[in-house]
Amino acid sequence: MIPINKKIILGVTGSVSAYKSAELIRLLLKEQFFVQVVMTKSAKEFISPLTLQALSGNPVLENLWDATEGNGMEHINLSRTSQLILIAPASANFIAKLANGIADDLLSNICLARTCPLLAAPAMNIEMWQNPATQRNIKTLKKDGGIVIGPEYGEQACGEIGLGRLINLESIILQVQKFSSEQIFKDKKILISLGATSENIDPARAITNFSSGKMGINLAKAAFILGAEVTIVTGRVDEAIPDVFKSVKVLNHKEMLATVSRLIDENQIYISAAAISDYLPSASQKKIKKNSSAISITLKRSEDILATIASKKAIFTVGFAAESENLIQNAKEKLTSKKIDLIVANLIQETMGQSVAKVTIINKNNEILDIPKGEKKNIAFEIMKQIHFNYSKEVVNEYYS
Ligand SMILES: Cc1cc2nc3c(=O)[nH]c(=O)nc-3n(C[C@H](O)[C@H](O)[C@H](O)COP(=O)(O)O)c2cc1C
């Protein structure tokens, strides 16, 4: 990752979902953030400040009038030394205060005095959320530059079902990371295909592969954090998909081809990280009976989606080569035959289904870069940085040619 700013204020307000802020602190610390918790008086009814102090490793602040700071102006000092204010959960009442510039406690004063971005993750009952007053306040908050994430749809603490739940914590973390990372892909749209496709043999059986989709999802997260607008086209994946991306689910090669072809024109970069069926069976309409000791299935070569896109569209294309041997040679051949801009090569036995990967990146000029073995999460950032470097070179070359 390319971290710029790491100190954030986590504002916790009076919502029944305040207990989730404990887990949120843990996740923020895992991503190397320094977290200063500031609570409202109501928030303390829902979770103990001691819990949040123990988890964040810092005393929790609440009192506007606690003049321990030299100049007695903690609300100004805190907002100047932090790079981001995250209000999670944000109560309807607190959103109303934000929208109307009300500053009657420490947290609302910090927000009003801020010079850094403010992210608010609302959490409330569906009727509170839908109330025209709340909607008006949300609109005003956005107009004033606040960033609102969520809420999401689902079962609520009160037993009702609808929009109003605190958005999942992973999406909050991704948004926070985005605001503390260099936005090298700002204003860029990236399409990523990922996961495994599956081809029916008959209505009950299919041919698929062992791709977990982990690398693709990590690439999508890295691209999002680095500022891109990300769309993913996803086959079967073993991981949860964060809802910060536009995402389209597909089953097989045919759907993958149709979806990628439909979406490609809106994007500047296409990364094909999906394990797409190279051979397609002709599917039987009825379930194949097991009355013979052996059957044979004829497989037909499928159209190469990445090569098709690269040949038809003026777009920066990135492919993956998962090989069991002759890694560099095979990857170079793929790069040339598919006419793509960059290839990321890895050995299947070192990568597939695992959380770690070791990759080699080769560009059109045959420049080779080895990325040492590491967590797929970190490797994804290295790959995205190389994509950015090579894409930028390409754009400059086009400009001067
Ligand atoms: C049990 C209970 C749960 C509540 N849950 C929420 C909630 O999820 N979201 C919300 O906006 N308000 C909720 N409220 C109401 C707020 O706590 C109340 O509006 C409070 O004044 C908010 O204060 P604050 O914005 O200063 O934190 C709840 C109240 C109670 C009693």
The ligand as a Gaussian input file, in Angstrom:
#p B3LYP/6-31G(d) Opt

LIG

0 1
 C      -32.154000       1.333000      22.596000
 C      -31.936000       2.521000      21.686000
 C      -31.345000       2.319000      20.449000
 C      -31.145000       3.402000      19.596000
 N      -30.567000       3.165000      18.365000
 C      -30.388000       4.202000      17.537000
 C      -29.820000       3.987000      16.264000
 O      -29.456000       2.871000      15.880000
 N      -29.656000       5.051000      15.438000
 C      -30.023000       6.313000      15.816000
 O      -29.864000       7.233000      15.014000
 N      -30.565000       6.534000      17.029000
 C      -30.738000       5.535000      17.900000
 N      -31.278000       5.766000      19.137000
 C      -31.590000       7.154000      19.535000
 C      -30.323000       7.940000      19.878000
 O      -29.562000       7.269000      20.843000
 C      -30.690000       9.349000      20.346000
 O      -31.254000      10.057000      19.253000
 C      -29.532000      10.109000      20.932000
 O      -29.965000      11.393000      21.291000
 C      -28.362000      10.247000      19.959000
 O      -27.368000      11.045000      20.540000
 P      -25.994000      11.383000      19.813000
 O      -26.302000      11.673000      18.406000
 O      -25.465000      12.568000      20.538000
 O      -25.091000      10.216000      20.002000
 C      -31.501000       4.706000      19.997000
 C      -32.066000       4.896000      21.269000
 C      -32.273000       3.819000      22.090000
 C      -32.880000       4.072000      23.444000

